[in-house]
Amino acid sequence: MEEPLNLVLFSGTDDRLQAAAVLTAGAAALGKPVHVFLQYWALDAFRRDRIERDHGLAPEAGSEGRVHVDDLRRAGQVSWAEVLRQAKDLGEVDIQACSLSMDLLHIDEADLDPLVDGVEGVTAFYLNAGAGHMVFI
Amino acid sequence: MPVLEIAARVDARGLSCPMPIVKTAQAVRALAPGALVEVLATDPGSQRDFVAWSRSTGHELVEQTTEGAVHRFVIRRK
């Protein structure tokens, strides 16, 4: 079986989540399994009632970066949440919430968007990661 | 050149990476083996992406042409 791509998402800004969604969908299109582990601010962005909100951009974007991102959005760029939905439709994409971050942010599983498949600890994440690449975003 | 019979079309013009590949992969999934899909894309990365995707998945890239800013691909499902 093909080794999975393992993405640890920490940042909750739209630009980093968009980059993560692109990596996820690309791998899914190639038939590569993807395991996504949501920590801290990335997990917060996956709350059911916040997922479609504006989550800002990474500090290095600056005001010029904001303009470029807005231009792309106006040109019809698909949101990161929608890219992830398409990726899940296409391939084997498993999205898990980090249990520590759930405690930290006082999030219940019922608060999370249906994109999230479950809650797990870091040991389970490592075990499922196999020998696949690990990327931290 | 023989005329190819296209079974499905994907209009990915205006879509940014990775949606042209995602939409194509979804369309190919619905095809019978050996059937053809035609894709139009304006994403500048799509030329390299479709070559890589075909090589990796085993679906055949039958045609690849560019007219202005529009790239056209014909892919045969394996």
Backbone of each chain as ProteinMPNN parsed JSONL, in Angstrom:
{"seq_chain_A": "MEEPLNLVLFSGTDDRLQAAAVLTAGAAALGKPVHVFLQYWALDAFRRDRIERDHGLAPEAGSEGRVHVDDLRRAGQVSWAEVLRQAKDLGEVDIQACSLSMDLLHIDEADLDPLVDGVEGVTAFYLNAGAGHMVFI", "coords_chain_A": {"N_chain_A": [[0.839, -1.201, 0.0], [0.398, 2.28, -0.682], [2.422, 4.74, 0.934], [1.163, 7.107, 3.29], [0.513, 10.685, 2.965], [1.251, 12.905, 5.491], [-0.147, 15.493, 7.199], [0.359, 18.023, 9.495], [-1.578, 20.398, 10.808], [-1.272, 23.534, 12.13], [-1.458, 26.32, 12.085], [-4.083, 28.738, 11.751], [-4.816, 30.463, 9.724], [-6.271, 31.729, 6.664], [-4.629, 31.624, 4.358], [-2.608, 29.726, 4.923], [-4.147, 27.495, 5.453], [-5.327, 27.208, 2.988], [-3.096, 26.507, 1.445], [-2.526, 24.057, 2.626], [-4.835, 22.654, 1.969], [-4.594, 22.507, -0.795], [-2.311, 20.879, -1.059], [-3.364, 18.572, 0.046], [-5.516, 17.9, -1.698], [-4.129, 17.542, -4.084], [-2.546, 15.284, -3.519], [-4.589, 13.451, -3.026], [-5.721, 13.27, -5.558], [-3.787, 11.865, -6.843], [-4.089, 9.444, -5.797], [-2.966, 8.987, -3.363], [-3.07, 8.27, 0.079], [-4.171, 10.601, 2.596], [-3.438, 11.928, 5.727], [-4.654, 14.124, 8.048], [-3.876, 16.174, 10.739], [-5.255, 18.109, 13.164], [-4.269, 20.878, 14.955], [-4.291, 23.285, 17.62], [-4.723, 26.505, 16.376], [-5.466, 25.909, 13.851], [-7.299, 23.881, 14.286], [-9.269, 25.348, 15.576], [-10.263, 26.84, 13.448], [-11.785, 24.968, 12.157], [-14.185, 24.804, 13.427], [-17.615, 24.241, 13.347], [-19.303, 26.53, 13.218], [-17.58, 28.475, 12.385], [-16.13, 27.914, 10.161], [-16.572, 28.907, 7.578], [-15.928, 31.512, 7.827], [-13.887, 34.555, 7.618], [-10.526, 34.018, 8.163], [-8.279, 35.52, 8.357], [-4.815, 36.314, 7.455], [-1.459, 34.928, 7.305], [1.191, 36.582, 9.145], [3.302, 37.381, 7.446], [2.098, 37.991, 5.073], [1.202, 40.643, 4.922], [-0.108, 43.909, 3.872], [-0.104, 44.004, 1.147], [-0.116, 41.356, 0.382], [-2.631, 40.679, 1.265], [-4.206, 41.992, -0.63], [-3.586, 40.53, -2.961], [-4.569, 37.987, -2.291], [-7.27, 38.551, -1.971], [-7.893, 39.313, -4.595], [-7.582, 36.899, -5.984], [-9.577, 35.433, -4.791], [-11.833, 36.85, -5.584], [-11.687, 36.264, -8.229], [-12.749, 33.826, -8.273], [-11.623, 31.727, -6.832], [-11.698, 28.618, -5.209], [-12.774, 27.983, -1.891], [-10.726, 26.978, 0.96], [-12.01, 25.109, 2.57], [-13.885, 24.005, 0.85], [-12.186, 22.908, -1.084], [-11.056, 20.902, 0.446], [-13.327, 19.334, 0.908], [-13.826, 18.399, -1.687], [-11.485, 16.967, -2.056], [-11.843, 14.921, -0.224], [-13.965, 13.644, -1.384], [-12.722, 12.603, -3.556], [-10.583, 10.944, -2.793], [-8.754, 9.045, -0.295], [-8.982, 10.641, 2.476], [-8.288, 11.51, 5.654], [-9.303, 13.294, 8.394], [-8.319, 14.403, 11.456], [-8.927, 15.586, 14.758], [-6.759, 17.0, 17.138], [-6.527, 15.776, 20.375], [-5.566, 17.089, 22.643], [-5.64, 19.765, 21.804], [-8.364, 20.067, 21.557], [-9.172, 20.028, 24.238], [-7.783, 22.265, 25.173], [-8.972, 24.396, 23.767], [-11.534, 24.154, 24.532], [-13.388, 22.653, 22.977], [-16.045, 20.701, 21.778], [-16.741, 17.558, 20.191], [-19.058, 17.764, 18.75], [-19.051, 20.392, 18.02], [-17.537, 20.612, 15.806], [-16.9, 20.94, 12.275], [-18.39, 18.797, 9.758], [-16.332, 17.925, 8.104], [-14.313, 17.023, 9.705], [-13.159, 13.933, 10.819], [-12.806, 12.673, 13.25], [-11.494, 12.408, 16.666], [-8.234, 12.286, 17.92], [-5.23, 11.201, 19.66], [-1.717, 12.139, 19.728], [-0.186, 9.876, 19.526], [-1.699, 7.948, 18.199], [-1.873, 9.279, 15.79], [0.826, 9.239, 14.895], [1.184, 6.484, 14.666], [-0.562, 5.811, 12.596], [0.653, 7.207, 10.609], [2.714, 5.835, 9.457], [5.445, 5.277, 7.27], [5.268, 7.527, 5.837], [5.617, 10.876, 4.405], [5.922, 13.74, 6.544], [4.425, 16.749, 7.206], [4.479, 20.005, 8.495], [2.332, 22.636, 9.045]], "CA_chain_A": [[0.0, 0.0, 0.0], [1.175, 3.515, -0.759], [2.584, 5.452, 2.209], [0.333, 8.313, 3.281], [1.049, 12.024, 3.24], [0.765, 13.292, 6.813], [-0.085, 16.941, 7.378], [0.006, 18.561, 10.801], [-1.984, 21.792, 10.624], [-1.19, 24.282, 13.376], [-1.905, 27.696, 11.835], [-5.492, 28.813, 11.386], [-5.097, 31.541, 8.773], [-6.814, 31.212, 5.405], [-3.597, 31.318, 3.358], [-1.938, 28.457, 5.251], [-5.132, 26.415, 5.288], [-5.48, 27.019, 1.536], [-1.92, 25.746, 0.996], [-2.692, 22.685, 3.121], [-5.922, 22.031, 1.199], [-4.046, 22.223, -2.123], [-1.454, 19.688, -0.912], [-4.253, 17.437, 0.31], [-6.262, 17.538, -2.916], [-3.161, 17.033, -5.06], [-2.199, 13.911, -3.144], [-5.786, 12.621, -3.211], [-5.895, 13.053, -7.002], [-2.789, 10.881, -7.257], [-4.391, 8.176, -5.143], [-2.172, 8.861, -2.135], [-3.864, 8.575, 1.285], [-3.73, 11.792, 3.338], [-3.869, 12.037, 7.121], [-4.526, 15.512, 8.51], [-3.986, 16.267, 12.195], [-5.555, 19.526, 13.422], [-3.866, 21.36, 16.274], [-4.386, 24.7, 17.975], [-5.532, 27.502, 15.665], [-6.065, 25.221, 12.697], [-8.5, 23.201, 14.785], [-10.274, 26.382, 15.848], [-10.863, 27.241, 12.163], [-12.689, 23.907, 11.704], [-15.453, 24.816, 14.157], [-18.796, 24.257, 12.488], [-19.88, 27.867, 13.052], [-16.558, 29.446, 11.996], [-15.306, 27.425, 9.055], [-16.713, 29.745, 6.377], [-15.558, 32.901, 8.137], [-12.558, 35.033, 7.259], [-9.587, 33.671, 9.225], [-7.08, 36.339, 8.261], [-3.663, 35.767, 6.738], [-0.219, 34.87, 8.071], [1.761, 37.929, 9.27], [4.185, 37.762, 6.327], [1.291, 38.415, 3.921], [1.162, 42.1, 4.866], [-1.298, 44.454, 3.213], [-0.028, 43.677, -0.282], [-0.553, 39.967, 0.289], [-4.089, 40.703, 1.43], [-4.788, 42.4, -1.914], [-3.447, 39.41, -3.908], [-5.481, 36.911, -1.891], [-8.635, 39.006, -2.282], [-8.042, 39.261, -6.06], [-7.755, 35.492, -6.374], [-10.896, 35.026, -4.289], [-12.842, 37.473, -6.454], [-11.609, 35.578, -9.528], [-13.485, 32.565, -8.167], [-10.876, 30.649, -6.175], [-12.505, 27.784, -4.323], [-12.304, 28.116, -0.508], [-9.974, 25.794, 1.422], [-12.944, 24.102, 3.091], [-14.477, 23.318, -0.309], [-11.118, 22.082, -1.684], [-10.946, 19.7, 1.287], [-14.505, 18.484, 0.639], [-13.589, 17.745, -2.991], [-10.399, 15.996, -1.853], [-12.42, 13.765, 0.473], [-14.792, 12.946, -2.365], [-11.839, 12.002, -4.554], [-9.651, 9.922, -2.305], [-8.761, 8.651, 1.11], [-8.506, 11.777, 3.27], [-8.773, 11.359, 7.029], [-9.001, 14.522, 9.141], [-8.494, 14.138, 12.88], [-8.655, 16.686, 15.687], [-5.823, 16.685, 18.228], [-7.331, 15.776, 21.597], [-5.046, 18.137, 23.527], [-6.154, 21.057, 21.343], [-9.799, 20.076, 21.878], [-9.238, 20.434, 25.646], [-7.262, 23.624, 25.296], [-9.901, 25.372, 23.194], [-12.881, 23.814, 25.031], [-14.22, 22.291, 21.824], [-16.653, 19.37, 21.77], [-16.765, 16.989, 18.844], [-20.269, 18.264, 18.075], [-18.789, 21.761, 17.555], [-16.656, 20.583, 14.63], [-17.486, 20.76, 10.946], [-18.387, 17.391, 9.335], [-15.063, 17.561, 7.458], [-13.455, 16.347, 10.688], [-13.626, 12.554, 10.956], [-12.753, 12.192, 14.619], [-10.526, 12.999, 17.589], [-7.223, 11.301, 18.313], [-4.015, 11.716, 20.28], [-0.56, 12.187, 18.837], [0.348, 8.525, 19.346], [-2.487, 7.341, 17.122], [-1.48, 9.95, 14.544], [2.125, 8.686, 14.485], [1.015, 5.088, 14.298], [-1.198, 5.772, 11.267], [1.482, 7.933, 9.642], [3.606, 4.891, 8.795], [6.726, 5.851, 6.862], [4.972, 8.615, 4.899], [6.14, 12.21, 4.711], [5.241, 14.501, 7.594], [4.557, 18.172, 6.921], [3.9, 20.855, 9.549], [1.955, 23.917, 8.428]], "C_chain_A": [[0.87, 1.245, 0.0], [1.246, 4.205, 0.609], [1.772, 6.737, 2.184], [1.165, 9.596, 3.344], [0.429, 12.464, 4.559], [0.952, 14.792, 7.024], [-0.505, 17.298, 8.803], [-0.322, 20.031, 10.589], [-2.046, 22.47, 11.984], [-1.798, 25.682, 13.195], [-3.343, 27.723, 11.335], [-5.811, 29.943, 10.436], [-5.478, 30.95, 7.42], [-5.732, 30.846, 4.394], [-2.919, 29.98, 3.651], [-2.902, 27.282, 5.107], [-5.374, 26.133, 3.803], [-4.322, 26.183, 1.007], [-2.056, 24.279, 1.41], [-3.759, 21.945, 2.316], [-5.439, 21.658, -0.2], [-3.171, 20.974, -2.073], [-2.311, 18.435, -0.731], [-4.944, 16.964, -0.967], [-5.331, 16.97, -3.979], [-2.808, 15.585, -4.775], [-3.385, 12.983, -3.382], [-5.993, 12.303, -4.686], [-4.908, 12.022, -7.531], [-3.025, 9.52, -6.602], [-3.604, 7.927, -3.877], [-3.056, 9.148, -0.926], [-3.29, 9.8, 2.003], [-4.307, 11.741, 4.749], [-3.613, 13.463, 7.581], [-4.782, 15.54, 10.009], [-4.135, 17.745, 12.547], [-5.18, 19.907, 14.846], [-4.143, 22.859, 16.403], [-5.298, 25.5, 17.041], [-6.128, 26.929, 14.39], [-7.349, 24.516, 13.136], [-9.622, 24.213, 15.015], [-11.004, 26.804, 14.563], [-11.851, 26.202, 11.642], [-13.953, 23.808, 12.546], [-16.577, 25.013, 13.152], [-19.298, 25.673, 12.19], [-18.841, 28.908, 12.611], [-15.872, 29.105, 10.684], [-15.409, 28.32, 7.814], [-16.356, 31.205, 6.632], [-14.206, 33.273, 7.549], [-11.621, 34.743, 8.431], [-8.293, 34.453, 9.153], [-5.96, 35.628, 7.519], [-2.457, 35.725, 7.671], [0.432, 36.257, 8.083], [2.607, 38.345, 8.065], [3.408, 38.22, 5.098], [1.303, 39.94, 3.796], [-0.054, 42.594, 4.112], [-1.302, 44.126, 1.721], [-0.501, 42.24, -0.514], [-2.059, 39.859, 0.385], [-4.777, 41.013, 0.095], [-4.743, 41.231, -2.899], [-4.443, 38.29, -3.589], [-6.922, 37.286, -2.231], [-8.907, 38.949, -3.786], [-8.352, 37.846, -6.521], [-9.144, 34.999, -5.967], [-11.995, 35.573, -5.189], [-12.864, 36.791, -7.817], [-12.238, 34.184, -9.454], [-12.707, 31.425, -7.539], [-11.781, 29.928, -5.176], [-11.917, 27.866, -2.91], [-11.589, 26.844, -0.055], [-10.903, 24.703, 1.929], [-13.555, 23.302, 1.934], [-13.435, 22.438, -1.005], [-10.971, 20.788, -0.886], [-12.132, 18.757, 1.075], [-14.309, 17.703, -0.663], [-12.516, 16.67, -2.848], [-10.933, 14.74, -1.172], [-13.293, 12.949, -0.459], [-13.924, 12.09, -3.288], [-11.027, 10.838, -4.007], [-9.797, 9.658, -0.83], [-8.136, 9.777, 1.928], [-9.127, 11.681, 4.651], [-8.341, 12.58, 7.831], [-9.337, 14.296, 10.61], [-8.15, 15.371, 13.71], [-7.729, 16.182, 16.792], [-6.568, 16.818, 19.555], [-6.86, 16.837, 22.594], [-5.614, 19.499, 23.148], [-7.65, 21.182, 21.609], [-9.995, 20.56, 23.32], [-8.877, 21.909, 25.803], [-8.283, 24.671, 24.867], [-11.341, 25.134, 23.637], [-13.84, 23.538, 23.883], [-14.77, 20.878, 22.037], [-16.685, 18.864, 20.333], [-17.962, 17.514, 18.049], [-20.081, 19.678, 17.531], [-18.05, 21.779, 16.219], [-17.432, 20.358, 13.34], [-17.429, 19.269, 10.562], [-17.135, 16.973, 8.554], [-14.166, 16.759, 8.391], [-14.026, 14.961, 10.982], [-13.62, 12.059, 12.392], [-11.71, 12.927, 15.442], [-9.518, 11.922, 17.944], [-6.053, 11.995, 18.991], [-2.843, 11.586, 19.334], [0.0, 10.785, 18.573], [-0.383, 7.809, 18.209], [-2.094, 7.958, 15.781], [-0.164, 9.377, 14.024], [1.99, 7.259, 13.985], [0.442, 4.975, 12.886], [-0.336, 6.404, 10.195], [2.412, 7.002, 8.875], [4.941, 5.55, 8.471], [6.516, 7.02, 5.902], [5.57, 9.941, 5.34], [5.276, 12.912, 5.749], [5.491, 15.988, 7.332], [3.83, 18.967, 7.99], [3.597, 22.224, 8.95], [1.321, 24.809, 9.477]], "O_chain_A": [[1.943, 1.267, 0.603], [0.261, 4.248, 1.345], [1.702, 7.395, 1.146], [2.338, 9.59, 3.718], [-0.79, 12.402, 4.723], [2.076, 15.293, 7.025], [-1.587, 16.923, 9.256], [0.552, 20.821, 10.232], [-2.776, 22.038, 12.875], [-2.553, 26.158, 14.043], [-3.768, 26.841, 10.589], [-6.967, 30.354, 10.341], [-5.076, 29.84, 7.07], [-5.881, 29.875, 3.652], [-2.681, 29.19, 2.738], [-2.504, 26.197, 4.683], [-5.597, 24.991, 3.402], [-4.527, 25.261, 0.217], [-1.739, 23.375, 0.637], [-3.611, 20.76, 2.016], [-5.824, 20.618, -0.734], [-3.272, 20.108, -2.942], [-2.014, 17.378, -1.287], [-4.952, 15.772, -1.274], [-5.691, 16.033, -4.691], [-2.776, 14.755, -5.684], [-3.219, 11.868, -3.877], [-6.396, 11.192, -5.03], [-5.162, 11.379, -8.549], [-2.271, 8.571, -6.82], [-3.566, 6.807, -3.367], [-3.733, 10.175, -0.902], [-2.077, 10.009, 2.017], [-5.506, 11.539, 4.939], [-2.486, 13.952, 7.51], [-5.778, 14.999, 10.491], [-3.243, 18.544, 12.263], [-5.694, 19.346, 15.814], [-4.214, 23.586, 15.412], [-6.489, 25.213, 16.926], [-7.158, 27.398, 13.906], [-8.359, 24.554, 12.433], [-10.78, 23.957, 14.686], [-12.202, 27.089, 14.583], [-12.67, 26.513, 10.777], [-14.715, 22.851, 12.411], [-16.494, 25.836, 12.24], [-19.671, 25.982, 11.059], [-19.169, 30.086, 12.474], [-15.115, 29.915, 10.15], [-14.433, 28.47, 7.08], [-16.475, 32.039, 5.734], [-13.475, 32.42, 7.046], [-11.882, 35.165, 9.558], [-7.314, 34.098, 9.81], [-6.119, 34.511, 7.026], [-2.434, 36.4, 8.7], [0.251, 37.03, 7.142], [2.631, 39.52, 7.699], [3.996, 38.779, 4.172], [1.403, 40.471, 2.689], [-0.93, 41.809, 3.75], [-2.36, 43.988, 1.108], [-1.2, 41.954, -1.486], [-2.688, 39.062, -0.311], [-5.779, 40.396, -0.265], [-5.725, 40.961, -3.592], [-5.073, 37.723, -4.482], [-7.695, 36.458, -2.713], [-10.004, 38.586, -4.21], [-9.25, 37.617, -7.331], [-9.795, 34.252, -6.698], [-12.955, 34.876, -5.518], [-13.899, 36.736, -8.481], [-12.261, 33.453, -10.444], [-13.089, 30.265, -7.693], [-12.519, 30.548, -4.411], [-10.698, 27.822, -2.746], [-11.812, 25.767, -0.609], [-10.633, 23.515, 1.749], [-13.721, 22.086, 2.024], [-13.761, 21.344, -1.466], [-10.786, 19.713, -1.457], [-11.97, 17.536, 1.065], [-14.588, 16.506, -0.732], [-12.618, 15.596, -3.441], [-10.524, 13.627, -1.503], [-13.362, 11.724, -0.351], [-14.325, 11.015, -3.735], [-10.814, 9.848, -4.708], [-10.803, 9.99, -0.202], [-6.915, 9.858, 2.057], [-10.347, 11.761, 4.801], [-7.149, 12.869, 7.934], [-10.486, 14.032, 10.964], [-7.208, 16.101, 13.403], [-7.901, 15.079, 17.31], [-7.17, 17.856, 19.829], [-7.675, 17.418, 23.31], [-6.014, 20.287, 24.006], [-8.148, 22.28, 21.86], [-10.863, 21.389, 23.594], [-9.57, 22.679, 26.469], [-8.441, 25.704, 25.519], [-12.258, 25.818, 23.184], [-14.937, 24.092, 23.812], [-14.036, 19.972, 22.432], [-16.66, 19.648, 19.384], [-17.887, 17.686, 16.832], [-20.852, 20.122, 16.681], [-17.944, 22.823, 15.574], [-18.464, 19.687, 13.313], [-16.521, 18.557, 10.991], [-16.904, 15.778, 8.364], [-13.369, 15.932, 7.95], [-15.195, 14.815, 11.339], [-14.349, 11.125, 12.725], [-11.123, 13.916, 15.003], [-9.889, 10.785, 18.234], [-5.902, 13.214, 18.909], [-2.961, 10.992, 18.262], [0.59, 10.537, 17.522], [0.235, 7.153, 17.371], [-1.994, 7.263, 14.769], [-0.052, 9.063, 12.839], [2.613, 6.877, 12.994], [0.893, 4.157, 12.084], [-0.554, 6.175, 9.005], [2.852, 7.33, 7.774], [5.499, 6.284, 9.286], [7.452, 7.458, 5.234], [5.975, 10.108, 6.49], [4.065, 12.705, 5.819], [6.639, 16.424, 7.246], [2.698, 18.645, 8.35], [4.483, 22.89, 8.415], [0.929, 25.936, 9.175]]}, "seq_chain_B": "MPVLEIAARVDARGLSCPMPIVKTAQAVRALAPGALVEVLATDPGSQRDFVAWSRSTGHELVEQTTEGAVHRFVIRRK", "coords_chain_B": {"N_chain_B": [[-4.947, 13.16, -38.799], [-6.734, 11.034, -36.63], [-10.156, 11.468, -35.712], [-11.038, 12.01, -32.419], [-13.234, 10.468, -30.165], [-14.961, 12.098, -27.804], [-15.905, 11.467, -24.524], [-16.524, 12.826, -22.22], [-16.468, 16.161, -20.856], [-14.431, 18.633, -19.29], [-14.591, 21.756, -18.032], [-12.297, 23.705, -16.876], [-11.461, 26.241, -16.946], [-10.262, 29.259, -15.634], [-10.129, 28.257, -13.096], [-8.091, 27.776, -10.223], [-5.063, 26.03, -9.254], [-5.56, 23.312, -7.022], [-7.725, 22.624, -8.586], [-8.289, 22.067, -11.406], [-7.101, 19.518, -11.803], [-8.396, 18.063, -9.79], [-11.099, 18.171, -10.606], [-10.863, 16.864, -13.03], [-9.975, 14.319, -12.231], [-12.234, 13.493, -10.9], [-14.033, 13.371, -13.018], [-12.874, 11.432, -14.67], [-13.131, 9.19, -13.134], [-15.773, 8.538, -13.495], [-15.866, 7.531, -16.025], [-15.923, 4.92, -18.561], [-13.437, 2.317, -18.848], [-10.88, 3.152, -21.153], [-12.304, 5.204, -22.302], [-12.569, 8.7, -23.316], [-11.674, 11.903, -21.961], [-12.012, 15.403, -22.293], [-10.226, 18.251, -21.387], [-10.252, 21.656, -20.473], [-8.122, 24.216, -19.422], [-6.843, 27.042, -17.635], [-4.98, 27.462, -15.73], [-1.63, 28.105, -15.179], [0.118, 26.166, -14.244], [-0.907, 23.823, -15.088], [-0.004, 22.401, -17.337], [2.356, 20.983, -16.652], [1.295, 19.652, -14.495], [-0.715, 17.927, -15.509], [0.766, 16.163, -17.043], [2.322, 14.952, -15.056], [0.343, 13.89, -13.429], [-0.937, 12.05, -15.141], [1.164, 10.275, -15.624], [1.548, 9.255, -13.091], [-0.921, 8.122, -12.355], [-1.527, 6.424, -14.417], [-3.393, 6.873, -16.364], [-3.832, 7.749, -19.776], [-2.277, 10.463, -21.377], [-3.436, 11.749, -24.115], [-3.575, 13.858, -25.906], [-2.182, 17.144, -26.011], [-2.481, 20.468, -26.098], [-2.02, 24.003, -26.701], [-3.722, 27.026, -26.819], [-3.472, 30.324, -27.077], [-4.143, 31.45, -23.882], [-5.244, 29.163, -23.049], [-5.084, 25.848, -22.105], [-5.388, 22.629, -23.475], [-6.346, 19.349, -22.872], [-6.457, 15.895, -23.631], [-7.518, 12.955, -22.249], [-7.192, 9.494, -21.722], [-9.006, 7.104, -20.044], [-7.543, 4.58, -18.034]], "CA_chain_B": [[-5.131, 12.727, -37.402], [-8.089, 10.503, -36.444], [-11.007, 12.249, -34.809], [-11.223, 11.289, -31.164], [-14.58, 10.581, -29.612], [-14.864, 12.572, -26.416], [-17.042, 10.983, -23.727], [-16.839, 13.807, -21.165], [-15.688, 17.398, -20.95], [-14.234, 19.367, -18.04], [-14.2, 23.147, -18.269], [-11.624, 24.184, -15.664], [-10.913, 27.578, -17.224], [-10.462, 30.193, -14.528], [-9.911, 27.611, -11.793], [-6.68, 27.701, -9.852], [-4.543, 24.758, -8.749], [-5.473, 22.057, -7.771], [-9.062, 22.238, -9.018], [-8.357, 21.389, -12.705], [-6.788, 18.09, -11.625], [-9.452, 17.462, -8.957], [-12.302, 17.991, -11.431], [-10.556, 15.84, -14.036], [-9.948, 13.012, -11.564], [-13.634, 13.132, -10.639], [-14.664, 13.027, -14.298], [-12.29, 10.177, -15.16], [-13.689, 8.126, -12.299], [-17.106, 8.177, -14.002], [-15.747, 7.02, -17.395], [-15.59, 3.509, -18.777], [-12.039, 2.159, -19.261], [-10.64, 3.433, -22.563], [-13.05, 6.391, -22.75], [-11.767, 9.923, -23.341], [-12.184, 13.148, -21.408], [-11.318, 16.594, -22.763], [-10.127, 19.244, -20.309], [-9.736, 22.991, -20.779], [-7.639, 24.845, -18.187], [-6.007, 28.229, -17.805], [-3.957, 27.451, -14.693], [-0.344, 27.933, -15.873], [0.802, 24.957, -13.788], [-1.629, 22.612, -15.49], [0.738, 21.61, -18.325], [3.204, 20.021, -15.943], [0.462, 18.857, -13.591], [-1.424, 16.842, -16.198], [1.78, 15.167, -17.413], [2.691, 14.217, -13.835], [-0.825, 13.139, -12.957], [-1.128, 10.914, -16.039], [2.244, 9.319, -15.399], [1.402, 8.625, -11.78], [-2.162, 7.344, -12.239], [-1.604, 5.444, -15.494], [-4.3, 7.319, -17.428], [-2.975, 8.196, -20.877], [-2.437, 11.82, -21.905], [-3.467, 11.471, -25.553], [-3.289, 15.113, -26.612], [-1.906, 18.308, -25.164], [-2.271, 21.611, -26.967], [-2.244, 25.298, -26.061], [-4.16, 28.09, -27.714], [-3.525, 31.503, -26.216], [-3.936, 31.135, -22.467], [-6.025, 27.97, -22.706], [-4.465, 24.538, -22.343], [-6.371, 21.575, -23.731], [-5.805, 18.001, -22.665], [-7.363, 14.757, -23.828], [-7.012, 11.864, -21.414], [-7.894, 8.221, -21.871], [-9.019, 6.337, -18.79], [-6.845, 3.281, -18.168]], "C_chain_B": [[-6.559, 12.207, -37.213], [-8.873, 11.377, -35.465], [-11.284, 11.417, -33.562], [-12.632, 11.516, -30.649], [-14.502, 10.912, -28.127], [-16.11, 12.14, -25.638], [-17.465, 11.989, -22.659], [-15.959, 15.033, -21.336], [-15.598, 18.056, -19.582], [-13.78, 20.779, -18.409], [-13.622, 23.704, -16.97], [-10.986, 25.549, -15.914], [-11.248, 28.511, -16.071], [-10.246, 29.568, -13.163], [-8.417, 27.531, -11.497], [-6.358, 26.316, -9.301], [-5.11, 24.501, -7.359], [-6.787, 21.67, -8.427], [-9.13, 21.632, -10.43], [-8.089, 19.883, -12.595], [-7.898, 17.399, -10.822], [-10.688, 17.18, -9.803], [-12.084, 16.921, -12.497], [-10.575, 14.446, -13.413], [-11.375, 12.543, -11.273], [-14.322, 12.678, -11.926], [-14.172, 11.684, -14.811], [-12.874, 8.986, -14.413], [-15.027, 7.623, -12.865], [-17.054, 7.571, -15.401], [-15.558, 5.515, -17.417], [-14.105, 3.427, -19.149], [-11.89, 2.38, -20.761], [-11.35, 4.665, -23.079], [-12.199, 7.65, -22.569], [-12.464, 11.084, -22.649], [-11.345, 14.296, -21.961], [-11.364, 17.651, -21.661], [-9.6, 20.562, -20.862], [-9.33, 23.646, -19.47], [-6.793, 26.058, -18.511], [-4.926, 28.32, -16.721], [-2.596, 27.179, -15.345], [0.421, 26.68, -15.436], [0.217, 23.689, -14.379], [-0.846, 21.773, -16.495], [1.596, 20.552, -17.647], [2.356, 19.1, -15.067], [-0.202, 17.681, -14.307], [-0.458, 15.755, -16.659], [2.103, 14.296, -16.202], [1.545, 13.329, -13.361], [-1.056, 11.891, -13.815], [-0.083, 9.845, -15.772], [1.988, 8.54, -14.104], [0.169, 7.714, -11.702], [-2.289, 6.273, -13.318], [-2.633, 5.781, -16.555], [-3.454, 7.988, -18.512], [-3.307, 9.632, -21.305], [-2.295, 11.72, -23.423], [-3.088, 12.712, -26.356], [-3.049, 16.231, -25.615], [-1.598, 19.476, -26.088], [-2.535, 22.899, -26.188], [-2.647, 26.305, -27.113], [-4.349, 29.335, -26.879], [-3.231, 31.096, -24.786], [-4.614, 29.829, -22.071], [-5.272, 26.696, -23.089], [-5.571, 23.501, -22.501], [-5.693, 20.223, -23.591], [-6.881, 16.981, -23.016], [-6.734, 13.566, -23.115], [-7.87, 10.626, -21.62], [-7.838, 7.467, -20.545], [-8.363, 4.981, -18.992], [-7.818, 2.131, -17.919]], "O_chain_B": [[-7.507, 12.886, -37.606], [-8.318, 11.943, -34.523], [-11.711, 10.265, -33.648], [-13.151, 12.631, -30.696], [-14.04, 10.112, -27.314], [-17.234, 12.418, -26.054], [-18.623, 12.006, -22.24], [-14.859, 14.959, -21.883], [-16.557, 18.043, -18.81], [-12.727, 20.97, -19.016], [-14.361, 24.121, -16.079], [-10.084, 25.964, -15.186], [-12.382, 28.544, -15.594], [-10.187, 30.284, -12.163], [-7.598, 27.261, -12.375], [-7.244, 25.544, -8.937], [-5.135, 25.435, -6.558], [-6.967, 20.509, -8.796], [-9.959, 20.749, -10.652], [-8.774, 19.077, -13.225], [-8.29, 16.277, -11.142], [-11.26, 16.092, -9.735], [-12.998, 16.167, -12.828], [-11.121, 13.507, -13.993], [-11.686, 11.357, -11.384], [-15.096, 11.721, -11.922], [-14.955, 10.886, -15.326], [-13.083, 7.916, -14.984], [-15.369, 6.448, -12.733], [-18.083, 7.139, -15.92], [-15.102, 4.911, -16.446], [-13.567, 4.381, -19.712], [-12.679, 1.86, -21.551], [-11.046, 5.137, -24.174], [-11.247, 7.671, -21.789], [-13.683, 11.234, -22.735], [-10.125, 14.183, -22.085], [-12.417, 17.907, -21.078], [-8.63, 20.588, -21.619], [-10.099, 23.639, -18.508], [-6.11, 26.099, -19.534], [-4.047, 29.178, -16.802], [-2.417, 26.147, -15.992], [1.275, 26.187, -16.173], [0.769, 22.603, -14.2], [-0.999, 20.552, -16.517], [1.567, 19.379, -18.017], [2.662, 17.918, -14.915], [-0.247, 16.572, -13.775], [-0.804, 14.573, -16.671], [2.152, 13.07, -16.299], [1.744, 12.186, -12.952], [-1.335, 10.812, -13.292], [-0.399, 8.658, -15.701], [2.188, 7.327, -14.041], [0.209, 6.663, -11.063], [-3.061, 5.326, -13.167], [-2.749, 5.063, -17.548], [-2.491, 8.696, -18.218], [-4.464, 9.967, -21.561], [-1.188, 11.62, -23.95], [-2.374, 12.627, -27.355], [-3.628, 16.262, -24.529], [-0.579, 19.479, -26.779], [-3.191, 22.883, -25.147], [-2.008, 26.428, -28.158], [-5.27, 29.41, -26.066], [-2.205, 30.477, -24.503], [-4.571, 29.429, -20.908], [-4.883, 26.503, -24.24], [-6.554, 23.498, -21.761], [-4.608, 19.992, -24.125], [-8.062, 17.182, -22.732], [-5.576, 13.22, -23.347], [-9.098, 10.697, -21.684], [-6.763, 7.225, -19.998], [-8.598, 4.312, -19.999], [-7.426, 0.966, -17.985]]}, "name": "protein", "num_of_chains": 2, "seq": "MEEPLNLVLFSGTDDRLQAAAVLTAGAAALGKPVHVFLQYWALDAFRRDRIERDHGLAPEAGSEGRVHVDDLRRAGQVSWAEVLRQAKDLGEVDIQACSLSMDLLHIDEADLDPLVDGVEGVTAFYLNAGAGHMVFIMPVLEIAARVDARGLSCPMPIVKTAQAVRALAPGALVEVLATDPGSQRDFVAWSRSTGHELVEQTTEGAVHRFVIRRK"}
